[in-house]
Amino acid sequence: MRIRIETADVCAYPDVSVLCGEPVFHDERRDVLTNPVLIAEVLSPSTEGYDRGGKFAHYRRLPSLRH
């Protein structure tokens, strides 16, 4: 499922996302989640730079994420 990061004005497709409680969707289509509590990425040589860099920076701006 696609994740919306409102504060960064971007969407991303993580490899794994976990939700606890009721989902909060970006719009009425109900295909873009805004409140995951955990996100995981499987790193590969071709995507590692972006996943650890820009994408991670966006994910850190999600208020719903837990440490």
C-alpha positions as CSV (number, residue, x, y, z in Angstrom):
1,M,0.0,0.0,0.0
2,R,1.2,3.5,-0.7
3,I,2.1,5.7,2.2
4,R,1.5,9.5,2.2
5,I,3.9,11.7,4.0
6,E,1.9,14.9,4.3
7,T,4.7,17.1,5.8
8,A,7.0,16.2,2.9
9,D,4.2,16.3,0.3
10,V,5.3,12.9,-1.1
11,C,4.0,9.3,-1.4
12,A,6.2,6.2,-1.2
13,Y,5.8,2.4,-1.6
14,P,7.6,0.8,1.3
15,D,8.3,-3.0,1.2
16,V,6.5,-3.5,4.5
17,S,4.2,-1.3,6.5
18,V,2.5,-2.0,9.8
19,L,-0.7,-0.4,11.1
20,C,-2.1,-0.5,14.6
21,G,-5.6,0.6,15.1
22,E,-7.8,2.2,12.5
23,P,-6.3,3.2,9.2
24,V,-6.3,6.9,8.2
25,F,-6.5,7.3,4.5
26,H,-5.4,10.3,2.4
27,D,-8.6,10.5,0.3
28,E,-11.8,8.7,-0.3
29,R,-10.2,6.1,-2.6
30,R,-8.8,4.4,0.5
31,D,-5.6,3.3,-1.2
32,V,-3.1,5.7,0.4
33,L,-2.4,5.2,4.1
34,T,-1.1,8.1,6.3
35,N,-0.6,6.5,9.7
36,P,1.7,3.5,9.6
37,V,3.6,2.7,12.9
38,L,6.4,0.7,11.3
39,I,8.0,0.8,7.9
40,A,10.6,-1.6,6.5
41,E,12.6,-1.5,3.3
42,V,14.5,-4.4,1.8
43,L,17.8,-3.0,0.7
44,S,19.3,-3.9,-2.7
45,P,22.4,-2.4,-4.4
46,S,20.3,-0.5,-6.9
47,T,18.0,1.2,-4.3
48,E,20.1,1.3,-1.1
49,G,21.2,4.9,-1.6
50,Y,17.7,6.3,-2.0
51,D,16.2,4.0,0.7
52,R,18.8,5.1,3.3
53,G,18.8,8.7,2.1
54,G,15.9,10.6,0.8
55,K,13.2,8.0,1.4
56,F,14.3,7.5,5.0
57,A,14.3,11.3,5.5
58,H,10.7,11.4,4.3
59,Y,9.6,8.5,6.5
60,R,11.1,10.1,9.6
61,R,8.6,12.9,9.2
62,L,5.6,10.6,9.8
63,P,4.2,11.4,13.2
64,S,2.7,8.0,13.5
65,L,6.0,6.1,13.4
66,R,7.2,4.5,16.6
67,H,10.8,3.9,17.6
